[in-house]
Amino acid sequence: MEPTIRPATLRDLDQIVPLFLASLDTSLPDVTFSTRPEYEPHKVYDVLKARLFVDDGSPVTTHTYVVVTPSDTEEIMGYATVKMTGGPGNESPELDHIFVKSDSKGAGFGSRLMRYLQAEWPRGLRVHVFKRNEAGIGFYRKWGFTLVGEEELVSEKEIVCMMKWELEVEGR
């Protein structure tokens, strides 16, 4: 059986938190976020819960999806979050997170998520990615994202690339 993609629920947060922390540590060379006090798992749990779900467990102004293995345990292999509002311009939804378990990179889970997201938001998506995250930039380029600008993230003293994907329409 093939892995499936479904909307995330509050029950998934116990698997999303460690996936988020491990993936975040790979997003910027030479930076380990998970060793910082503000990234302790219980703190990240609370932040992600507030960011992704309201108290009754339903999604807020974001759409979060998980890709799960076809088993009774439904192991989460990756997840993606799309914010409908916020960010510069608000011209299209923002792909806020797309993370895949590091030990399963290359197995197609990220591609499966991206195909799903591009089908859900055919009018376009935008994303911010650290300029030094060459693997991330390469992944987005593979999926048709183009660089539309850069800005400095003062808190990390890093440059962040703004990238955008739009469905190509004939005659545009």
JOQUI-V335258 format. One record per residue. N is the residue number from 1. SS is DSSP state (hx for helix, st for strand, lp for the rest). OMEGA is omega in degrees with one decimal (* if undefined). NEAR is the number of other C-alpha atoms within 12 Angstrom. Layout:
N_SS_OMEGA_NEAR ; N_SS_OMEGA_NEAR
This chain:
1_lp_179.7_7 ; 2_lp_171.6_14 ; 3_lp_-180.0_23 ; 4_st_175.1_25 ; 5_st_179.0_29 ; 6_st_174.9_25 ; 7_st_177.3_29 ; 8_lp_174.9_33 ; 9_lp_179.1_27 ; 10_hx_177.4_28 ; 11_hx_-177.6_21 ; 12_hx_-173.0_31 ; 13_hx_178.1_32 ; 14_hx_176.2_22 ; 15_hx_-178.6_30 ; 16_hx_-175.6_41 ; 17_hx_179.7_33 ; 18_hx_176.7_30 ; 19_hx_177.6_34 ; 20_hx_-177.5_36 ; 21_hx_-179.6_32 ; 22_hx_-179.5_28 ; 23_hx_178.8_32 ; 24_hx_179.7_32 ; 25_lp_178.3_23 ; 26_lp_-174.3_28 ; 27_lp_-178.1_31 ; 28_lp_-178.9_25 ; 29_lp_176.3_18 ; 30_lp_177.4_11 ; 31_lp_177.7_20 ; 32_lp_-178.1_18 ; 33_hx_-171.8_23 ; 34_hx_176.9_24 ; 35_hx_179.9_14 ; 36_lp_-178.6_15 ; 37_hx_-178.5_12 ; 38_hx_179.2_15 ; 39_hx_173.2_23 ; 40_lp_-173.1_19 ; 41_hx_-178.6_26 ; 42_hx_177.6_18 ; 43_hx_178.5_18 ; 44_hx_177.3_28 ; 45_hx_-177.9_27 ; 46_hx_-179.3_22 ; 47_hx_-179.9_20 ; 48_hx_177.8_34 ; 49_hx_-179.9_30 ; 50_hx_-176.9_21 ; 51_hx_-173.3_26 ; 52_hx_-174.0_37 ; 53_st_171.5_27 ; 54_lp_-173.3_18 ; 55_lp_-178.7_14 ; 56_lp_176.7_13 ; 57_lp_179.3_19 ; 58_lp_-178.5_20 ; 59_st_176.2_25 ; 60_lp_-178.8_24 ; 61_lp_176.9_20 ; 62_st_173.4_28 ; 63_st_-178.8_31 ; 64_st_-178.9_40 ; 65_st_176.3_40 ; 66_st_172.1_41 ; 67_st_-172.1_40 ; 68_st_176.7_31 ; 69_lp_-179.9_21 ; 70_lp_179.0_16 ; 71_lp_178.0_12 ; 72_lp_-176.7_8 ; 73_lp_-178.1_12 ; 74_lp_177.4_21 ; 75_lp_179.8_26 ; 76_st_-179.2_38 ; 77_st_179.1_39 ; 78_st_175.9_46 ; 79_st_178.4_44 ; 80_st_178.2_41 ; 81_st_177.1_38 ; 82_st_176.0_39 ; 83_st_-178.9_30 ; 84_lp_-178.5_25 ; 85_lp_177.9_20 ; 86_lp_178.6_18 ; 87_lp_-175.9_19 ; 88_lp_173.3_19 ; 89_lp_-177.6_14 ; 90_lp_-176.0_17 ; 91_lp_176.9_19 ; 92_lp_179.4_25 ; 93_st_-178.2_33 ; 94_st_172.1_36 ; 95_st_-172.8_39 ; 96_st_178.1_32 ; 97_st_162.9_36 ; 98_st_-175.4_39 ; 99_st_177.0_41 ; 100_st_177.6_40 ; 101_lp_-174.4_33 ; 102_hx_-179.4_22 ; 103_hx_178.0_16 ; 104_hx_177.2_19 ; 105_lp_-177.6_20 ; 106_lp_-178.7_15 ; 107_lp_176.1_19 ; 108_lp_-178.3_21 ; 109_hx_177.5_32 ; 110_hx_178.2_35 ; 111_hx_178.4_27 ; 112_hx_178.0_31 ; 113_hx_-177.1_35 ; 114_hx_176.1_38 ; 115_hx_-179.7_22 ; 116_hx_-177.1_27 ; 117_hx_179.9_39 ; 118_hx_175.2_29 ; 119_hx_179.7_16 ; 120_hx_-177.0_19 ; 121_lp_-175.5_23 ; 122_lp_179.8_19 ; 123_lp_174.6_19 ; 124_lp_175.7_30 ; 125_st_171.8_36 ; 126_st_-177.3_43 ; 127_st_171.8_43 ; 128_st_-179.1_38 ; 129_st_178.8_40 ; 130_st_-179.1_32 ; 131_lp_-179.8_27 ; 132_lp_177.4_21 ; 133_lp_-175.6_25 ; 134_hx_178.8_18 ; 135_hx_178.4_19 ; 136_hx_179.1_32 ; 137_hx_177.8_27 ; 138_hx_178.2_19 ; 139_hx_-178.6_24 ; 140_hx_177.2_32 ; 141_hx_178.3_22 ; 142_hx_-178.1_16 ; 143_lp_172.3_28 ; 144_lp_176.9_23 ; 145_lp_176.6_29 ; 146_st_179.0_26 ; 147_st_179.0_24 ; 148_st_178.0_19 ; 149_st_176.8_19 ; 150_st_175.2_20 ; 151_st_179.8_20 ; 152_st_173.4_17 ; 153_st_-171.3_16 ; 154_lp_-176.6_9 ; 155_lp_-179.4_8 ; 156_lp_-176.3_14 ; 157_lp_-177.1_14 ; 158_st_173.5_21 ; 159_st_178.5_20 ; 160_st_176.4_28 ; 161_st_172.7_28 ; 162_st_-178.5_31 ; 163_st_-177.8_35 ; 164_st_173.2_33 ; 165_st_173.3_32 ; 166_lp_177.1_26 ; 167_lp_178.1_23 ; 168_lp_179.8_13 ; 169_lp_-179.9_9 ; 170_lp_176.6_5 ; 171_lp_-179.8_4 ; 172_lp_*_6
